[in-house]
Amino acid sequence: MPSNAGPPERRADPRARSLRAGKIIIGHGDSFMSADCVIIELSPHGARVRISSAVRLPPSVALLLISDGLLFDAMVAWRQGDATGLAFKGRHDLRTEDDPAYRSVRALWVELGVRSSEL
């Protein structure tokens, strides 16, 4: 009897469905750009996000999980249309992060929180 289980899981941790708002951060310090994304699946080690295929992504990006104030250093693992797989390399909690390198991204996160609470 054929199996409908699909290909075997290669991730160390299965990803859970998420459907959260996020931002892909490209660049560092004060000279970064951001692009809206939807976090479709999330695990401690990576994520699948939906971001316009028109947005060119370098190999190394960051993912801002807006609701939690978490910033993940990530590598683009794969890209297929608007779907992108990210592998996390590090994590920063913007609620407590005081490294000046993250000051601008933290300011963006604070601004996004203020805007969403005004809606």
N, C-alpha and C positions, 0 to 999 in steps of 0.2 A: 504494500500500500504506500503511495507517495506521501511524503511529508510536506505540510504547508508551513513549516516553522520558519522558512526563509534562511538566509545565510547565518552562519554561526556568529555570535556576538564576539567582537574583538576588543572591546573596551574593558578596562579593569573594573570600572563601576558603571552599571547601567544608568542611562540618563532618564530622568523623570520629566514628564510633560510639564511645561512651565507657563507658556503664554504670558510673558511679562515684557514690559517696555524696557528697552536698553539703548545704549549708545555705543557705537564702535568708535574708539578714540585712535586717531592716526597721528603719530608724532609725539613729541615730548615737551615738557616744560610749558612755556608760554606760547609756543608756536605749534599747537596741535589743531587738528580739525576733528569734528565729530559728525557722525551720520546716524540717523535713527535706525533702529533694528527692533525686531521682535524675537525674544528668546523663546524658542520652541521647546527645547529640551535642555536640561541642566543637570550636571553631576559635579562632584568635587574636582574632577580632572578635566572637564571640558563642557562644551555646549554646541548645540545646533541653533543657528540664528537665521532669520530671514532678513536679508538686506538687499536692496536693489542691485542687480547685476551691473548697473551703470556705475556704481561706486567701485573705483579701483582700490584694491586692498594690497598693501605690502605684505611680506611674509610675517612680520611681527606687528601686532596691534594690541589694543587693550579693550576689554569689554566692561562697560559700566552697567551694573545692575541697579537701576535708579531707585527702586523701592527699598533696597537694603543698604544703599551707600557703599557697595562693594565694587572694587575695581580689580579686574583680573588681567594680568599680563598674559598674552596668548600668542600662539602661533596658528596661522591659517593651515589647517590640516588638509582641507579639500574645499572645492567650490563647484556647485552645479546649479546653474541658473541663479535664482535668488536665494538658494540654500547654501549655507557656509558652515563647515565644521571647524571648531576652535579647540585647541589643546592648551590647557592652562599651564603656565610656568610659575606664576606667583599670584599673591592676593594681597590687597590693601584695603583696610577698613577706613573709609573716608570720614567716618564719625570720629575717629581717634587719630588718624594719620597726621603727623606734624612735619613730615619731610617737605621742605620747600619745593622739591621737584613735582609734587602733586598738588600744589596750591591752586593752580588754574583749573585743574579738573575738579577739585573739591568745590571751587567757586561755581563751576557749571552745575554740579550736582545740587548744591544749595539753591541755586536759581531755579532749577527744574522742580525741586521740592516745593518751593514757594509758589511757582506757577500752578502745579497740580493741586495744591491745597486751595487755590483761589477759584478753581473750576467748580 
